[in-house]
Amino acid sequence: MIATATTQILTLNVIPAGKDQPRVSAIGSRSFLLEAPGDFDLPAQRRIWALSQTLKSWTDLAEIIPGMTNLLAIFKQTPDDLGLVIDRLSEAWDRALSIDLAGKTVEIPVHYGGEFAIDLPALCDLSGLTDREVIRIHHEATYRVFALGSAPGFGYLHGLDPRIYMPRKAVPSLKMAKGCVTIGGMQTGVAMLTGPNGWNSIGFADLQMFDPHSPTPAMMAPGDTVRFVPARVEL
């Protein structure tokens, strides 16, 4: 996931990523995207969480949006000196200490297979695994919520076994159902809305994961641990 905002389209790379240095890009005139160096993993995300805490003290920021191993900082006004902003963000990254978020455990009952598992056969073909092996590998893993985004309540989860990685579709499904349990690249998740979706569906979760009327609308939060629990397997 790349943190996004409803502001800009133009992206200008300002500082390329080095071995230990983040990549910092200007998104339009007020937004700056910092991408962590190194692997797409939990240690990188922990530093993003730490950086997010640090930036909360910056009074000139309008919004901070942590993403998956990246962070978008949106300023209240267009900065006069882009170089100074880049330096501030880079120095804040250098000072950021790794932190972990003490989240809750979320269990998601899943109906694996069946009418909603439209991409399970293709995943079996790609991986060389049987449908039962794919399901077992998926539900036996433990996942961490790195960030929320894309749709209200949607959690970007880390922890998918590489044996069942599957690229996103070149042509998205036009009307994938809300609740489909999906795999996209090295990530897995649950579709929050019915509509176009480029991820690959292997099952269905009949669970209210976002309630706009609740004091805490999203079931998941960054730092949470997620387990998928087989409620039914239909193959």
C-alpha positions in Angstrom: 0.0 0.0 0.0 1.1 3.5 -0.7 -0.4 6.2 1.5 -2.6 8.4 -0.6 -4.5 11.7 -0.2 -7.2 13.4 -2.2 -4.9 16.2 -3.3 -2.5 15.7 -6.1 -1.5 13.7 -9.1 2.0 15.0 -10.0 4.8 13.2 -8.2 8.4 14.5 -8.2 11.1 12.3 -6.8 13.4 14.4 -4.6 15.7 12.0 -2.9 16.3 8.5 -4.1 16.4 5.6 -1.7 19.8 4.5 -0.5 20.8 1.4 1.4 19.9 2.9 4.7 18.1 6.1 3.6 14.4 6.5 2.8 13.1 7.7 -0.6 11.4 11.1 -0.2 9.1 12.4 -2.9 7.0 15.6 -3.3 3.4 14.9 -4.2 2.2 18.2 -5.6 3.0 21.2 -3.5 2.0 20.3 0.1 2.5 16.5 0.4 5.6 14.5 0.9 5.9 10.7 0.7 8.6 9.0 2.7 9.3 5.3 1.7 11.3 3.2 4.1 14.5 1.6 2.7 15.1 -2.2 2.8 12.6 -5.0 2.8 8.9 -4.9 3.0 8.8 -6.2 6.6 7.8 -5.6 10.2 11.0 -3.8 11.3 10.5 -1.2 8.5 6.9 -0.8 9.5 7.8 -0.3 13.2 10.0 2.6 12.2 7.2 4.1 10.2 5.0 3.8 13.3 7.7 5.6 15.3 8.1 8.3 12.7 4.3 8.9 12.7 4.4 9.5 16.5 7.3 12.0 16.0 5.5 14.0 13.3 2.5 14.5 15.5 4.4 17.3 17.2 4.9 19.2 14.0 2.4 22.0 14.2 2.7 22.8 10.4 1.3 19.5 9.4 -2.4 19.1 8.4 -2.4 15.3 8.2 -0.1 12.3 8.7 -1.0 9.1 6.8 1.1 6.0 7.7 1.0 3.4 4.9 2.7 0.1 4.4 6.4 0.9 5.0 5.7 4.5 3.9 4.2 7.7 5.3 2.5 10.7 3.7 3.0 14.0 5.4 0.6 16.8 4.3 1.4 20.3 5.2 -1.1 23.0 6.0 0.5 25.4 3.6 2.9 25.1 0.7 6.5 25.1 2.2 8.8 27.9 1.0 11.8 25.6 1.0 11.4 22.1 -0.3 14.9 21.2 0.6 14.3 22.2 4.2 11.2 19.9 4.4 13.2 17.0 2.9 16.0 17.5 5.4 13.5 17.6 8.3 11.8 14.4 7.2 15.1 12.6 6.6 16.4 13.7 10.0 13.2 12.6 11.7 13.6 9.2 10.0 17.2 8.9 11.2 16.1 9.6 14.8 13.0 7.4 14.7 13.3 4.4 17.1 11.5 1.2 16.3 8.3 0.8 18.2 5.6 -1.8 18.2 1.9 -1.1 18.5 0.1 -3.2 21.2 -2.9 -4.3 19.2 -5.7 -6.7 19.8 -6.2 -10.1 18.2 -8.9 -10.3 15.5 -10.3 -13.7 14.4 -12.1 -13.7 11.0 -14.3 -16.8 10.3 -13.9 -17.8 6.6 -15.9 -19.9 4.2 -13.1 -21.2 2.1 -13.9 -22.3 -1.4 -17.5 -22.2 -2.7 -19.0 -19.7 -5.1 -16.9 -16.7 -4.0 -13.5 -18.5 -4.4 -13.4 -17.6 -8.1 -9.6 -17.4 -8.2 -8.7 -20.5 -6.1 -8.1 -22.7 -9.2 -5.7 -20.2 -10.7 -3.8 -19.9 -7.5 -3.5 -23.7 -7.3 -2.2 -23.7 -10.9 0.3 -21.0 -10.2 1.6 -22.4 -6.9 1.5 -26.1 -7.8 -0.4 -26.7 -4.6 -3.8 -28.4 -4.0 -6.8 -26.3 -3.0 -6.6 -27.8 0.5 -2.9 -27.0 0.8 -3.6 -23.3 -0.2 -6.3 -23.0 2.4 -4.3 -24.6 5.1 -1.3 -22.4 4.4 -3.5 -19.3 4.4 -5.3 -20.0 7.6 -2.3 -21.3 9.6 -0.4 -18.0 9.2 -0.5 -15.1 11.7 -0.9 -11.7 10.2 -0.2 -8.1 11.4 -2.2 -5.1 10.3 0.4 -2.6 8.9 -2.1 0.1 7.9 -5.7 0.9 7.0 -6.6 2.3 3.6 -8.0 1.7 0.1 -11.6 1.5 1.5 -13.0 2.2 5.0 -11.8 -0.4 7.4 -9.6 -2.3 4.9 -6.5 -3.7 6.6 -3.3 -4.2 4.8 -1.9 -7.4 6.3 1.6 -8.7 6.4 2.5 -12.3 7.0 1.3 -14.1 3.9 3.3 -17.3 3.1 5.4 -16.8 -0.1 4.2 -20.1 -1.4 0.8 -18.6 -2.1 1.8 -15.1 -3.3 -0.3 -14.3 -6.4 0.0 -11.2 -8.6 -2.9 -8.9 -8.9 -5.1 -9.4 -11.9 -4.2 -7.5 -15.1 -7.9 -7.1 -15.6 -9.8 -6.6 -12.4 -13.0 -8.5 -11.5 -15.8 -6.0 -12.2 -18.1 -6.8 -9.3 -16.2 -8.7 -6.6 -18.5 -9.1 -3.5 -17.9 -7.4 -0.2 -16.5 -9.9 2.2 -14.3 -11.8 -0.3 -11.1 -13.0 1.3 -8.4 -12.1 -1.2 -4.7 -12.3 -2.1 -2.9 -9.6 -4.0 0.8 -10.1 -4.5 2.4 -10.6 -1.0 -0.7 -9.4 0.8 -4.0 -10.8 1.9 -7.2 -9.0 3.1 -11.0 -8.9 3.1 -12.9 -6.8 0.5 -14.8 -4.0 2.2 -16.9 -3.0 -0.8 -18.6 -4.7 -3.7 -17.1 -3.5 -6.9 -14.0 -3.7 -9.2 -11.1 -5.5 -7.5 -7.8 -6.8 -8.8 -7.1 -9.1 -6.0 -7.7 -12.9 -6.1 -10.6 -14.3 -4.1 -10.2 -17.7 -2.3 -13.2 -17.5 0.1 -15.7 -15.3 1.9 -16.0 -13.8 5.4 -19.5 -12.9 6.5 -18.5 -10.4 9.2 -19.2 -6.7 9.8 -15.8 -5.2 9.7 -16.7 -1.6 9.4 -19.6 0.2 11.2 -19.8 3.9 10.6 -22.1 4.3 13.6 -19.7 2.8 16.1 -17.3 4.9 18.2 -14.6 2.7 16.6 -15.9 2.1 13.1 -13.1 -0.2 11.9 -12.7 -3.6 13.4 -9.0 -3.6 12.6 -6.3 -1.1 13.6 -2.6 -0.8 12.9 -0.7 -3.2 15.1 -3.5 -5.7 15.4 -2.9 -9.5 15.0 -5.2 -11.2 12.6 -6.1 -14.9 12.3 -8.3 -16.4 9.6 -10.4 -19.3 11.1 -11.9 -21.9 8.7 -15.7 -21.9 9.4 -16.4 -24.0 6.4 -14.4 -25.5 3.5 -16.3 -26.2 0.3 -14.2 -27.8 -2.5 
